[in-house]
């Protein structure tokens, strides 16, 4: 996959591209269906399949207070698009100057002038250009002028419910990681660096890795069965997210107990994939009661994870 992060670096116009434009946060099943159509049309027309997106999210520049927490981090989105088989990913740096570009100029100079658009796939509510003046009707008119076809995308549903990044964010915040995974087409994964904790887990007989998350969305407080990617290998485990009320802690912690693992991984990055929520966080009257609950959580997690493929 060709990754373009600076339009000025494009020295030669692309000849023929099948393009879709959007933020694609989470790259959920709806996005994946669209990507498959792009790739199929590119093969049918001997063109390149191309995704055009923006970094940062436009709302972070135009209305930061309205920008939602993002499901995907930058590197994850690139990796997922590459796995799907896209030929070219164009990440346009979004700025106030770019936001001031007139809709016609965006289409003429970038989509056609640089990227060689032959077909453009967008949703019914697609808006573009200065003041969001451009819509699908204008895009069709410009397509007639500049020689590309506009194809309107239908929303994708699962079990009668429209798949959307907004819905997935809501599910994750509620701890419904299983339902979120159905919409994403994969478990929600959180990447982070292992940082020093207070060592209480080891003192209780269950050593934990404390994660400083790189993701904006952390599932709701509680205990989850998880799969972990550590040092190029997969492991099973449990994670506790919360304020550790038994110890009257005041800061949110993400503590992972990795099964059959006892290595020093401070400062290293690990990935935590959420399979299912086991229980809510709660306060225990004694360390013994907490130890008994952790033991029970581990047995439940092992049962859940044994059923995962």
N, C-alpha and C positions, 0 to 999 in steps of 0.2 A: 504494500500500500504506500502510495506517495502522500506524505504529510506536508501541507503548505501552511505556514503560520505568518507569512509576510507576502502580501500581494505584489509588492515591488520586486520580489525575487522571481516572479514569473516572467521569463525573458521571451518566451514564445507562446502565442495563443494556442490553447487546446483546440483540436480540430472539431471533435464531436463528443458532447457529454450529455448523459442523462442525469439530471440534477434533482436533488431534494434539498430543501432549506428548512432549518429549524434549530431548536435548542437540544432536543432529544435527551432530556434529562432522564437518566435511569435506563435508557435504551430498552424499554419494556416490550412486551409481545406485539403491541400495536406498531411501535417503531420497527420492530424486526420484520413484520409483514411488509411494511413499506420498503425497507431495504431490499428484501427479496425481489419485490417488483422492479425496483431500480436496476438491480443486477440482471434480472431476466430481460428487461428492455434493452439494456446495454449490450447483452449478448446477441439479441435479435437484430440490433441495428449497427453492430460492429462499432460501438461507442464505448466510452469510459463511464463507469458508474461513479458518481460523485456526490458526496455529502458536503453541504456548505453550512457551517455553524459559526458560533461567535464565542469569543472569550475576552473579557468576562461575560456573564449573562447580561443582556442589554439592560435589564431592570437594575442591576447593580450600579449602572452609570446614570440612568434616567430617573429612577425612583427607588433608591435603596431600601426604603421602608416597605416597599411592596414586593421586593424580591424574595421568593420562597427559599428555604434551605434546600440545597441541591442534593439529589440522591447520588449522583455520580461525581467522583473527582476526575480531574482532567486526564490523568494517565489511564484510568479505568475505561473512560469513554473511548479513548484511542484504541486500547487493546480490544475492546468488544467489537468496534467497527472493523478492525482488521480481521478478527475471527469470523465475522459475517461475510467477508470477502469483498469489501468495497475497494475500488481501484484508487480513488483519490479522496482524501479528506482535506477540506479547506477550512482552517480555523481563522476567521477574520478577527483581528484585534478590534474590539468595539470601543469607541471613544465618542466624545461629544461631536467631534468633527465628522466622524463617520455617520453619526445619527442625523447630521444636518444635510446629508446627501439627498437630493431629489429622487423620487422613485424612478423616473425615466433614466436618470444618470446611472443609478445602481444597475438597472437592467442592461442599458446600452454599454456602459464601460466595463462592468465587472462580469455579469452573467454571460453576456454575449462577447464583449470585447476581449476578455481574458480567458473565460472558462469554456467558451464554445458551446453554449447551451443549445441542444436540439429538442429536448423535452424537459419540462420542469414539473415536478410533482409537489403540490402544496395542499394544505387543508382548506376547507371552505371559508374559514375565518382568518386566513393568512393576511397580515398587514406588513407593509414595508415602506422604507423611505422616510423622509423628513415629516415629523408629525404623524407618522403612521398613515399618510395619505393614500398610499398604494394599497389596493385590494385585488382580489382575484379577477374582477372585471377589468381593471386597468392592466393587469398582467396579461390577460388574454388579448387585449388591444395591442399591447406592445409585442406580443408574440406574433401577431399578424404583420406588424411592421418590421420586426427583425428576424422573422423566420424560425420561430420555435413553437412547439405545441405545449399547452398547459393542461395538465391532468389533475383533476380534483380528487383528493384522497378521502375515502370514507372512514369514519371512526370504527375501530375494531372493538368488539364486545366479547366477553367471556361469561358464559352462563347468564346472559341477559344484562350484564353490567359493562358499561363502557370502560375500557382500559385507559387510564390517564395517570400522569405523573402526580397530579394532585391527590388522587385517590390512594396511590401507593404511599405517599408521604403520610397521609392520615392513618393508614393501616400500621405503618412502622411506629408512629408516635403512640399508637394504642397498644403496641406490642404484638399485633397480629402478623407475626413474621411469616407464618405459613401461607396466609392469604396473599400477602405481599409477594411472596415467591411465585405464586400462581400467575400473577399479573406480570411479574418481571421475567418469568421463564427461567428463573434460577434463584437460589437463596440470596437474600440481601447480605452483602459482604462489607465489612468495615475494616479499613486498613489503619494501622497505627504503630507507633514506636513504643517499645517496652521501656517503662520508666521505673525508677525506684519507688517502692511502696513502703508501708510501715512494717512489713514482715509478719503481720498477724496471721496470714494464711498458713505460713510454714509452722508457726507456733501452734496452730490448731491441728497440724498434721496434713494440711492440704495446701502445699505451696502454690502461689498464684503469680501470674504475670500481670502487672498493671499496665493498661494500654492508654496512651495519649492519642486519641482518635484524630485522624486527618479528615474525617467526614463531618459534614454539618448536621446530619441526622443520626441520632442515637436512639435505638428503640426504647420504649418506656421502661421504667425501673422494674427489676425482677430478675429471675433466674431463667436461663435459656440453655437448651442443648445446642451445642455448636460444633462445627468442623473448623479446623485451623490449618493454615498453611504456614509452616515454620521451616526455615532453612531448606527450602525446596522439597519438603515432605508434608504429607497430610496426616493430621492427628484428630482424634475426637476429644471433646472436653465439655465443660460447663462454664458459663460466664455469669457473674453477678454484676448487675448495673444498679447503682443507687448510692444512697448516702450512708450506708452501713449503720443503721440506727442502733444496733446492739452495742456499738462502741461510741455512740454519740458523735459520730464524725459529721463534719459540716460541709464537705465538698463531695461532688459526684465522683464516683470511681467506677472504672470498668476493669474487673478482676477476673482473669481467666485461669481456671485450673485445667491443665492439659494432662490427659490420661497417658500413663506410661512414658513420662518425659521428665527428665531431671537435668537440664542443662542451663548454663548461664547465658541468657539471651538479652541482657540489658543493652539498650541502645539499638537493638535490631528491629526491623519492621516485620510484623506478622499480620495475617489476614484472618479475620473471624467471620465465618459464614453462619448466619442464624437459621437453625432448622425448626425449632419450636419452643414456645414459652412453657416453662414448667410450673412456675408459680410467681405470685407477687412478692416483692420484698417485704419483710416483716421484722419486728424487733423480738429478740429472744431474751428470756429471763436469766440465762446463764450460758457460759461457754459450752457446757456439756450439751445443753439443748440445741445450740447452734451446730455442734459437731454431729449430733444425731441427724439433724435436718440435712446437713451437707451430704452425709453418707446416703441418705434417702434420695436426695437430688441426683447424686451420681448414678445410682442404680436406675432411676427413671430415665436419665439421659442416655445411659448405655442401651436401654431397651428401645428408646426412640431412634437412636443412631444405628442400631442394628437393622432397622427396617429401611434405612436410607440407602440409595444406590448411587 
